[in-house]
Amino acid sequence: MNVRRLVMDVDMAISRPSIPDIAESVSKVEGVEAVNITVESIDIETVGMDITVEGTMLDYRAVQEAIDKTGAVVHSIDEMCVGDRMVDHRPRVRGR
């Protein structure tokens, strides 16, 4: 299966790891071409973030292991694009 994009909900402790540590770890996974980390929330103990990974033939288990290895935790995979090309999500407009 040709996984091309993963979007994950990830939490890390406020003190460590650092965002560059996570980005570096994920970028070393075979097939990864780009990593985007966006902080979504911060509280006293944790930082919540969305991590988007794009590439070709991504191994989502290897990406999750790379994140886990840093000490961060993957809560969910919120988006996965598979195939020869990526399809961008378009919110559905519903009638009233």
Phi and psi restraints in degrees (range 20) as a CNS / XPLOR table:
assign (resid 1 and name C) (resid 2 and name N)
       (resid 2 and name CA) (resid 2 and name C) 1.0 -89.8 20.0 2
assign (resid 2 and name N) (resid 2 and name CA)
       (resid 2 and name C) (resid 3 and name N) 1.0 88.7 20.0 2
assign (resid 2 and name C) (resid 3 and name N)
       (resid 3 and name CA) (resid 3 and name C) 1.0 -78.7 20.0 2
assign (resid 3 and name N) (resid 3 and name CA)
       (resid 3 and name C) (resid 4 and name N) 1.0 125.4 20.0 2
assign (resid 3 and name C) (resid 4 and name N)
       (resid 4 and name CA) (resid 4 and name C) 1.0 -111.3 20.0 2
assign (resid 4 and name N) (resid 4 and name CA)
       (resid 4 and name C) (resid 5 and name N) 1.0 -25.3 20.0 2
assign (resid 4 and name C) (resid 5 and name N)
       (resid 5 and name CA) (resid 5 and name C) 1.0 -145.9 20.0 2
assign (resid 5 and name N) (resid 5 and name CA)
       (resid 5 and name C) (resid 6 and name N) 1.0 138.1 20.0 2
assign (resid 5 and name C) (resid 6 and name N)
       (resid 6 and name CA) (resid 6 and name C) 1.0 -127.9 20.0 2
assign (resid 6 and name N) (resid 6 and name CA)
       (resid 6 and name C) (resid 7 and name N) 1.0 134.9 20.0 2
assign (resid 6 and name C) (resid 7 and name N)
       (resid 7 and name CA) (resid 7 and name C) 1.0 -121.8 20.0 2
assign (resid 7 and name N) (resid 7 and name CA)
       (resid 7 and name C) (resid 8 and name N) 1.0 121.7 20.0 2
assign (resid 7 and name C) (resid 8 and name N)
       (resid 8 and name CA) (resid 8 and name C) 1.0 -124.3 20.0 2
assign (resid 8 and name N) (resid 8 and name CA)
       (resid 8 and name C) (resid 9 and name N) 1.0 146.0 20.0 2
assign (resid 8 and name C) (resid 9 and name N)
       (resid 9 and name CA) (resid 9 and name C) 1.0 -92.7 20.0 2
assign (resid 9 and name N) (resid 9 and name CA)
       (resid 9 and name C) (resid 10 and name N) 1.0 118.7 20.0 2
assign (resid 9 and name C) (resid 10 and name N)
       (resid 10 and name CA) (resid 10 and name C) 1.0 -130.9 20.0 2
assign (resid 10 and name N) (resid 10 and name CA)
       (resid 10 and name C) (resid 11 and name N) 1.0 141.2 20.0 2
assign (resid 10 and name C) (resid 11 and name N)
       (resid 11 and name CA) (resid 11 and name C) 1.0 -119.3 20.0 2
assign (resid 11 and name N) (resid 11 and name CA)
       (resid 11 and name C) (resid 12 and name N) 1.0 147.9 20.0 2
assign (resid 11 and name C) (resid 12 and name N)
       (resid 12 and name CA) (resid 12 and name C) 1.0 -139.6 20.0 2
assign (resid 12 and name N) (resid 12 and name CA)
       (resid 12 and name C) (resid 13 and name N) 1.0 158.9 20.0 2
assign (resid 12 and name C) (resid 13 and name N)
       (resid 13 and name CA) (resid 13 and name C) 1.0 -66.5 20.0 2
assign (resid 13 and name N) (resid 13 and name CA)
       (resid 13 and name C) (resid 14 and name N) 1.0 150.5 20.0 2
assign (resid 13 and name C) (resid 14 and name N)
       (resid 14 and name CA) (resid 14 and name C) 1.0 -61.4 20.0 2
assign (resid 14 and name N) (resid 14 and name CA)
       (resid 14 and name C) (resid 15 and name N) 1.0 -30.4 20.0 2
assign (resid 14 and name C) (resid 15 and name N)
       (resid 15 and name CA) (resid 15 and name C) 1.0 -87.7 20.0 2
assign (resid 15 and name N) (resid 15 and name CA)
       (resid 15 and name C) (resid 16 and name N) 1.0 -34.6 20.0 2
assign (resid 15 and name C) (resid 16 and name N)
       (resid 16 and name CA) (resid 16 and name C) 1.0 -165.7 20.0 2
assign (resid 16 and name N) (resid 16 and name CA)
       (resid 16 and name C) (resid 17 and name N) 1.0 154.7 20.0 2
assign (resid 16 and name C) (resid 17 and name N)
       (resid 17 and name CA) (resid 17 and name C) 1.0 -76.1 20.0 2
assign (resid 17 and name N) (resid 17 and name CA)
       (resid 17 and name C) (resid 18 and name N) 1.0 175.3 20.0 2
assign (resid 17 and name C) (resid 18 and name N)
       (resid 18 and name CA) (resid 18 and name C) 1.0 -89.3 20.0 2
assign (resid 18 and name N) (resid 18 and name CA)
       (resid 18 and name C) (resid 19 and name N) 1.0 160.1 20.0 2
assign (resid 18 and name C) (resid 19 and name N)
       (resid 19 and name CA) (resid 19 and name C) 1.0 -60.4 20.0 2
assign (resid 19 and name N) (resid 19 and name CA)
       (resid 19 and name C) (resid 20 and name N) 1.0 -43.1 20.0 2
assign (resid 19 and name C) (resid 20 and name N)
       (resid 20 and name CA) (resid 20 and name C) 1.0 -59.9 20.0 2
assign (resid 20 and name N) (resid 20 and name CA)
       (resid 20 and name C) (resid 21 and name N) 1.0 -34.5 20.0 2
assign (resid 20 and name C) (resid 21 and name N)
       (resid 21 and name CA) (resid 21 and name C) 1.0 -62.0 20.0 2
assign (resid 21 and name N) (resid 21 and name CA)
       (resid 21 and name C) (resid 22 and name N) 1.0 -44.3 20.0 2
assign (resid 21 and name C) (resid 22 and name N)
       (resid 22 and name CA) (resid 22 and name C) 1.0 -65.1 20.0 2
assign (resid 22 and name N) (resid 22 and name CA)
       (resid 22 and name C) (resid 23 and name N) 1.0 -46.6 20.0 2
assign (resid 22 and name C) (resid 23 and name N)
       (resid 23 and name CA) (resid 23 and name C) 1.0 -59.3 20.0 2
assign (resid 23 and name N) (resid 23 and name CA)
       (resid 23 and name C) (resid 24 and name N) 1.0 -42.8 20.0 2
assign (resid 23 and name C) (resid 24 and name N)
       (resid 24 and name CA) (resid 24 and name C) 1.0 -64.5 20.0 2
assign (resid 24 and name N) (resid 24 and name CA)
       (resid 24 and name C) (resid 25 and name N) 1.0 -44.1 20.0 2
assign (resid 24 and name C) (resid 25 and name N)
       (resid 25 and name CA) (resid 25 and name C) 1.0 -61.4 20.0 2
assign (resid 25 and name N) (resid 25 and name CA)
       (resid 25 and name C) (resid 26 and name N) 1.0 -46.2 20.0 2
assign (resid 25 and name C) (resid 26 and name N)
       (resid 26 and name CA) (resid 26 and name C) 1.0 -67.3 20.0 2
assign (resid 26 and name N) (resid 26 and name CA)
       (resid 26 and name C) (resid 27 and name N) 1.0 -38.9 20.0 2
assign (resid 26 and name C) (resid 27 and name N)
       (resid 27 and name CA) (resid 27 and name C) 1.0 -64.5 20.0 2
assign (resid 27 and name N) (resid 27 and name CA)
       (resid 27 and name C) (resid 28 and name N) 1.0 -19.0 20.0 2
assign (resid 27 and name C) (resid 28 and name N)
       (resid 28 and name CA) (resid 28 and name C) 1.0 -83.3 20.0 2
assign (resid 28 and name N) (resid 28 and name CA)
       (resid 28 and name C) (resid 29 and name N) 1.0 -9.4 20.0 2
assign (resid 28 and name C) (resid 29 and name N)
       (resid 29 and name CA) (resid 29 and name C) 1.0 -71.5 20.0 2
assign (resid 29 and name N) (resid 29 and name CA)
       (resid 29 and name C) (resid 30 and name N) 1.0 135.8 20.0 2
assign (resid 29 and name C) (resid 30 and name N)
       (resid 30 and name CA) (resid 30 and name C) 1.0 -56.7 20.0 2
assign (resid 30 and name N) (resid 30 and name CA)
       (resid 30 and name C) (resid 31 and name N) 1.0 134.2 20.0 2
assign (resid 30 and name C) (resid 31 and name N)
       (resid 31 and name CA) (resid 31 and name C) 1.0 92.7 20.0 2
assign (resid 31 and name N) (resid 31 and name CA)
       (resid 31 and name C) (resid 32 and name N) 1.0 -14.8 20.0 2
assign (resid 31 and name C) (resid 32 and name N)
       (resid 32 and name CA) (resid 32 and name C) 1.0 -74.5 20.0 2
assign (resid 32 and name N) (resid 32 and name CA)
       (resid 32 and name C) (resid 33 and name N) 1.0 125.9 20.0 2
assign (resid 32 and name C) (resid 33 and name N)
       (resid 33 and name CA) (resid 33 and name C) 1.0 -108.6 20.0 2
assign (resid 33 and name N) (resid 33 and name CA)
       (resid 33 and name C) (resid 34 and name N) 1.0 -25.9 20.0 2
assign (resid 33 and name C) (resid 34 and name N)
       (resid 34 and name CA) (resid 34 and name C) 1.0 -155.1 20.0 2
assign (resid 34 and name N) (resid 34 and name CA)
       (resid 34 and name C) (resid 35 and name N) 1.0 146.0 20.0 2
assign (resid 34 and name C) (resid 35 and name N)
       (resid 35 and name CA) (resid 35 and name C) 1.0 -133.4 20.0 2
assign (resid 35 and name N) (resid 35 and name CA)
       (resid 35 and name C) (resid 36 and name N) 1.0 131.1 20.0 2
assign (resid 35 and name C) (resid 36 and name N)
       (resid 36 and name CA) (resid 36 and name C) 1.0 -125.7 20.0 2
assign (resid 36 and name N) (resid 36 and name CA)
       (resid 36 and name C) (resid 37 and name N) 1.0 125.5 20.0 2
assign (resid 36 and name C) (resid 37 and name N)
       (resid 37 and name CA) (resid 37 and name C) 1.0 -118.2 20.0 2
assign (resid 37 and name N) (resid 37 and name CA)
       (resid 37 and name C) (resid 38 and name N) 1.0 123.6 20.0 2
assign (resid 37 and name C) (resid 38 and name N)
       (resid 38 and name CA) (resid 38 and name C) 1.0 -121.9 20.0 2
assign (resid 38 and name N) (resid 38 and name CA)
       (resid 38 and name C) (resid 39 and name N) 1.0 121.2 20.0 2
assign (resid 38 and name C) (resid 39 and name N)
       (resid 39 and name CA) (resid 39 and name C) 1.0 -74.1 20.0 2
assign (resid 39 and name N) (resid 39 and name CA)
       (resid 39 and name C) (resid 40 and name N) 1.0 126.5 20.0 2
assign (resid 39 and name C) (resid 40 and name N)
       (resid 40 and name CA) (resid 40 and name C) 1.0 -105.6 20.0 2
assign (resid 40 and name N) (resid 40 and name CA)
       (resid 40 and name C) (resid 41 and name N) 1.0 -29.9 20.0 2
assign (resid 40 and name C) (resid 41 and name N)
       (resid 41 and name CA) (resid 41 and name C) 1.0 -157.3 20.0 2
assign (resid 41 and name N) (resid 41 and name CA)
       (resid 41 and name C) (resid 42 and name N) 1.0 151.8 20.0 2
assign (resid 41 and name C) (resid 42 and name N)
       (resid 42 and name CA) (resid 42 and name C) 1.0 -137.6 20.0 2
assign (resid 42 and name N) (resid 42 and name CA)
       (resid 42 and name C) (resid 43 and name N) 1.0 131.3 20.0 2
assign (resid 42 and name C) (resid 43 and name N)
       (resid 43 and name CA) (resid 43 and name C) 1.0 -128.5 20.0 2
assign (resid 43 and name N) (resid 43 and name CA)
       (resid 43 and name C) (resid 44 and name N) 1.0 -166.1 20.0 2
assign (resid 43 and name C) (resid 44 and name N)
       (resid 44 and name CA) (resid 44 and name C) 1.0 -61.4 20.0 2
assign (resid 44 and name N) (resid 44 and name CA)
       (resid 44 and name C) (resid 45 and name N) 1.0 -36.7 20.0 2
assign (resid 44 and name C) (resid 45 and name N)
       (resid 45 and name CA) (resid 45 and name C) 1.0 -111.4 20.0 2
assign (resid 45 and name N) (resid 45 and name CA)
       (resid 45 and name C) (resid 46 and name N) 1.0 -23.9 20.0 2
assign (resid 45 and name C) (resid 46 and name N)
       (resid 46 and name CA) (resid 46 and name C) 1.0 -133.5 20.0 2
assign (resid 46 and name N) (resid 46 and name CA)
       (resid 46 and name C) (resid 47 and name N) 1.0 158.2 20.0 2
assign (resid 46 and name C) (resid 47 and name N)
       (resid 47 and name CA) (resid 47 and name C) 1.0 -117.8 20.0 2
assign (resid 47 and name N) (resid 47 and name CA)
       (resid 47 and name C) (resid 48 and name N) 1.0 123.5 20.0 2
assign (resid 47 and name C) (resid 48 and name N)
       (resid 48 and name CA) (resid 48 and name C) 1.0 -98.6 20.0 2
assign (resid 48 and name N) (resid 48 and name CA)
       (resid 48 and name C) (resid 49 and name N) 1.0 135.8 20.0 2
assign (resid 48 and name C) (resid 49 and name N)
       (resid 49 and name CA) (resid 49 and name C) 1.0 -145.7 20.0 2
assign (resid 49 and name N) (resid 49 and name CA)
       (resid 49 and name C) (resid 50 and name N) 1.0 158.5 20.0 2
assign (resid 49 and name C) (resid 50 and name N)
       (resid 50 and name CA) (resid 50 and name C) 1.0 -103.1 20.0 2
assign (resid 50 and name N) (resid 50 and name CA)
       (resid 50 and name C) (resid 51 and name N) 1.0 131.5 20.0 2
assign (resid 50 and name C) (resid 51 and name N)
       (resid 51 and name CA) (resid 51 and name C) 1.0 -117.1 20.0 2
assign (resid 51 and name N) (resid 51 and name CA)
       (resid 51 and name C) (resid 52 and name N) 1.0 122.0 20.0 2
assign (resid 51 and name C) (resid 52 and name N)
       (resid 52 and name CA) (resid 52 and name C) 1.0 -108.9 20.0 2
assign (resid 52 and name N) (resid 52 and name CA)
       (resid 52 and name C) (resid 53 and name N) 1.0 129.4 20.0 2
assign (resid 52 and name C) (resid 53 and name N)
       (resid 53 and name CA) (resid 53 and name C) 1.0 -124.1 20.0 2
assign (resid 53 and name N) (resid 53 and name CA)
       (resid 53 and name C) (resid 54 and name N) 1.0 130.6 20.0 2
assign (resid 53 and name C) (resid 54 and name N)
       (resid 54 and name CA) (resid 54 and name C) 1.0 -125.2 20.0 2
assign (resid 54 and name N) (resid 54 and name CA)
       (resid 54 and name C) (resid 55 and name N) 1.0 150.1 20.0 2
assign (resid 54 and name C) (resid 55 and name N)
       (resid 55 and name CA) (resid 55 and name C) 1.0 171.8 20.0 2
assign (resid 55 and name N) (resid 55 and name CA)
       (resid 55 and name C) (resid 56 and name N) 1.0 -154.3 20.0 2
assign (resid 55 and name C) (resid 56 and name N)
       (resid 56 and name CA) (resid 56 and name C) 1.0 -130.1 20.0 2
assign (resid 56 and name N) (resid 56 and name CA)
       (resid 56 and name C) (resid 57 and name N) 1.0 132.7 20.0 2
assign (resid 56 and name C) (resid 57 and name N)
       (resid 57 and name CA) (resid 57 and name C) 1.0 56.4 20.0 2
assign (resid 57 and name N) (resid 57 and name CA)
       (resid 57 and name C) (resid 58 and name N) 1.0 44.7 20.0 2
assign (resid 57 and name C) (resid 58 and name N)
       (resid 58 and name CA) (resid 58 and name C) 1.0 -67.0 20.0 2
assign (resid 58 and name N) (resid 58 and name CA)
       (resid 58 and name C) (resid 59 and name N) 1.0 138.0 20.0 2
assign (resid 58 and name C) (resid 59 and name N)
       (resid 59 and name CA) (resid 59 and name C) 1.0 -98.8 20.0 2
assign (resid 59 and name N) (resid 59 and name CA)
       (resid 59 and name C) (resid 60 and name N) 1.0 102.5 20.0 2
assign (resid 59 and name C) (resid 60 and name N)
       (resid 60 and name CA) (resid 60 and name C) 1.0 -63.2 20.0 2
assign (resid 60 and name N) (resid 60 and name CA)
       (resid 60 and name C) (resid 61 and name N) 1.0 -28.4 20.0 2
assign (resid 60 and name C) (resid 61 and name N)
       (resid 61 and name CA) (resid 61 and name C) 1.0 -67.9 20.0 2
assign (resid 61 and name N) (resid 61 and name CA)
       (resid 61 and name C) (resid 62 and name N) 1.0 -39.7 20.0 2
assign (resid 61 and name C) (resid 62 and name N)
       (resid 62 and name CA) (resid 62 and name C) 1.0 -66.8 20.0 2
assign (resid 62 and name N) (resid 62 and name CA)
       (resid 62 and name C) (resid 63 and name N) 1.0 -37.5 20.0 2
assign (resid 62 and name C) (resid 63 and name N)
       (resid 63 and name CA) (resid 63 and name C) 1.0 -65.1 20.0 2
assign (resid 63 and name N) (resid 63 and name CA)
       (resid 63 and name C) (resid 64 and name N) 1.0 -45.2 20.0 2
assign (resid 63 and name C) (resid 64 and name N)
       (resid 64 and name CA) (resid 64 and name C) 1.0 -62.5 20.0 2
assign (resid 64 and name N) (resid 64 and name CA)
       (resid 64 and name C) (resid 65 and name N) 1.0 -41.7 20.0 2
assign (resid 64 and name C) (resid 65 and name N)
       (resid 65 and name CA) (resid 65 and name C) 1.0 -63.1 20.0 2
assign (resid 65 and name N) (resid 65 and name CA)
       (resid 65 and name C) (resid 66 and name N) 1.0 -37.6 20.0 2
assign (resid 65 and name C) (resid 66 and name N)
       (resid 66 and name CA) (resid 66 and name C) 1.0 -64.1 20.0 2
assign (resid 66 and name N) (resid 66 and name CA)
       (resid 66 and name C) (resid 67 and name N) 1.0 -38.0 20.0 2
assign (resid 66 and name C) (resid 67 and name N)
       (resid 67 and name CA) (resid 67 and name C) 1.0 -70.5 20.0 2
assign (resid 67 and name N) (resid 67 and name CA)
       (resid 67 and name C) (resid 68 and name N) 1.0 -46.5 20.0 2
assign (resid 67 and name C) (resid 68 and name N)
       (resid 68 and name CA) (resid 68 and name C) 1.0 -58.2 20.0 2
assign (resid 68 and name N) (resid 68 and name CA)
       (resid 68 and name C) (resid 69 and name N) 1.0 -38.6 20.0 2
assign (resid 68 and name C) (resid 69 and name N)
       (resid 69 and name CA) (resid 69 and name C) 1.0 -60.3 20.0 2
assign (resid 69 and name N) (resid 69 and name CA)
       (resid 69 and name C) (resid 70 and name N) 1.0 -28.5 20.0 2
assign (resid 69 and name C) (resid 70 and name N)
       (resid 70 and name CA) (resid 70 and name C) 1.0 -79.7 20.0 2
assign (resid 70 and name N) (resid 70 and name CA)
       (resid 70 and name C) (resid 71 and name N) 1.0 -16.1 20.0 2
assign (resid 70 and name C) (resid 71 and name N)
       (resid 71 and name CA) (resid 71 and name C) 1.0 105.4 20.0 2
assign (resid 71 and name N) (resid 71 and name CA)
       (resid 71 and name C) (resid 72 and name N) 1.0 -4.7 20.0 2
assign (resid 71 and name C) (resid 72 and name N)
       (resid 72 and name CA) (resid 72 and name C) 1.0 -82.5 20.0 2
assign (resid 72 and name N) (resid 72 and name CA)
       (resid 72 and name C) (resid 73 and name N) 1.0 166.9 20.0 2
assign (resid 72 and name C) (resid 73 and name N)
       (resid 73 and name CA) (resid 73 and name C) 1.0 -128.6 20.0 2
assign (resid 73 and name N) (resid 73 and name CA)
       (resid 73 and name C) (resid 74 and name N) 1.0 128.0 20.0 2
assign (resid 73 and name C) (resid 74 and name N)
       (resid 74 and name CA) (resid 74 and name C) 1.0 -84.3 20.0 2
assign (resid 74 and name N) (resid 74 and name CA)
       (resid 74 and name C) (resid 75 and name N) 1.0 120.5 20.0 2
assign (resid 74 and name C) (resid 75 and name N)
       (resid 75 and name CA) (resid 75 and name C) 1.0 -88.0 20.0 2
assign (resid 75 and name N) (resid 75 and name CA)
       (resid 75 and name C) (resid 76 and name N) 1.0 -37.5 20.0 2
assign (resid 75 and name C) (resid 76 and name N)
       (resid 76 and name CA) (resid 76 and name C) 1.0 -163.1 20.0 2
assign (resid 76 and name N) (resid 76 and name CA)
       (resid 76 and name C) (resid 77 and name N) 1.0 157.3 20.0 2
assign (resid 76 and name C) (resid 77 and name N)
       (resid 77 and name CA) (resid 77 and name C) 1.0 -97.8 20.0 2
assign (resid 77 and name N) (resid 77 and name CA)
       (resid 77 and name C) (resid 78 and name N) 1.0 114.9 20.0 2
assign (resid 77 and name C) (resid 78 and name N)
       (resid 78 and name CA) (resid 78 and name C) 1.0 -95.1 20.0 2
assign (resid 78 and name N) (resid 78 and name CA)
       (resid 78 and name C) (resid 79 and name N) 1.0 -17.7 20.0 2
assign (resid 78 and name C) (resid 79 and name N)
       (resid 79 and name CA) (resid 79 and name C) 1.0 -153.8 20.0 2
assign (resid 79 and name N) (resid 79 and name CA)
       (resid 79 and name C) (resid 80 and name N) 1.0 141.0 20.0 2
assign (resid 79 and name C) (resid 80 and name N)
       (resid 80 and name CA) (resid 80 and name C) 1.0 -142.0 20.0 2
assign (resid 80 and name N) (resid 80 and name CA)
       (resid 80 and name C) (resid 81 and name N) 1.0 123.4 20.0 2
assign (resid 80 and name C) (resid 81 and name N)
       (resid 81 and name CA) (resid 81 and name C) 1.0 -106.8 20.0 2
assign (resid 81 and name N) (resid 81 and name CA)
       (resid 81 and name C) (resid 82 and name N) 1.0 130.3 20.0 2
assign (resid 81 and name C) (resid 82 and name N)
       (resid 82 and name CA) (resid 82 and name C) 1.0 -132.2 20.0 2
assign (resid 82 and name N) (resid 82 and name CA)
       (resid 82 and name C) (resid 83 and name N) 1.0 141.1 20.0 2
assign (resid 82 and name C) (resid 83 and name N)
       (resid 83 and name CA) (resid 83 and name C) 1.0 131.4 20.0 2
assign (resid 83 and name N) (resid 83 and name CA)
       (resid 83 and name C) (resid 84 and name N) 1.0 -164.7 20.0 2
assign (resid 83 and name C) (resid 84 and name N)
       (resid 84 and name CA) (resid 84 and name C) 1.0 -78.9 20.0 2
assign (resid 84 and name N) (resid 84 and name CA)
       (resid 84 and name C) (resid 85 and name N) 1.0 -19.2 20.0 2
assign (resid 84 and name C) (resid 85 and name N)
       (resid 85 and name CA) (resid 85 and name C) 1.0 -147.4 20.0 2
assign (resid 85 and name N) (resid 85 and name CA)
       (resid 85 and name C) (resid 86 and name N) 1.0 167.1 20.0 2
assign (resid 85 and name C) (resid 86 and name N)
       (resid 86 and name CA) (resid 86 and name C) 1.0 -98.4 20.0 2
assign (resid 86 and name N) (resid 86 and name CA)
       (resid 86 and name C) (resid 87 and name N) 1.0 143.8 20.0 2
assign (resid 86 and name C) (resid 87 and name N)
       (resid 87 and name CA) (resid 87 and name C) 1.0 -109.5 20.0 2
assign (resid 87 and name N) (resid 87 and name CA)
       (resid 87 and name C) (resid 88 and name N) 1.0 122.6 20.0 2
assign (resid 87 and name C) (resid 88 and name N)
       (resid 88 and name CA) (resid 88 and name C) 1.0 -77.3 20.0 2
assign (resid 88 and name N) (resid 88 and name CA)
       (resid 88 and name C) (resid 89 and name N) 1.0 139.9 20.0 2
assign (resid 88 and name C) (resid 89 and name N)
       (resid 89 and name CA) (resid 89 and name C) 1.0 -71.1 20.0 2
assign (resid 89 and name N) (resid 89 and name CA)
       (resid 89 and name C) (resid 90 and name N) 1.0 131.6 20.0 2
assign (resid 89 and name C) (resid 90 and name N)
       (resid 90 and name CA) (resid 90 and name C) 1.0 -124.1 20.0 2
assign (resid 90 and name N) (resid 90 and name CA)
       (resid 90 and name C) (resid 91 and name N) 1.0 119.7 20.0 2
assign (resid 90 and name C) (resid 91 and name N)
       (resid 91 and name CA) (resid 91 and name C) 1.0 -58.4 20.0 2
assign (resid 91 and name N) (resid 91 and name CA)
       (resid 91 and name C) (resid 92 and name N) 1.0 138.5 20.0 2
assign (resid 91 and name C) (resid 92 and name N)
       (resid 92 and name CA) (resid 92 and name C) 1.0 -79.8 20.0 2
assign (resid 92 and name N) (resid 92 and name CA)
       (resid 92 and name C) (resid 93 and name N) 1.0 131.7 20.0 2
assign (resid 92 and name C) (resid 93 and name N)
       (resid 93 and name CA) (resid 93 and name C) 1.0 -94.8 20.0 2
assign (resid 93 and name N) (resid 93 and name CA)
       (resid 93 and name C) (resid 94 and name N) 1.0 124.5 20.0 2
assign (resid 93 and name C) (resid 94 and name N)
       (resid 94 and name CA) (resid 94 and name C) 1.0 -106.5 20.0 2
assign (resid 94 and name N) (resid 94 and name CA)
       (resid 94 and name C) (resid 95 and name N) 1.0 142.6 20.0 2
assign (resid 94 and name C) (resid 95 and name N)
       (resid 95 and name CA) (resid 95 and name C) 1.0 -69.8 20.0 2
assign (resid 95 and name N) (resid 95 and name CA)
       (resid 95 and name C) (resid 96 and name N) 1.0 158.5 20.0 2
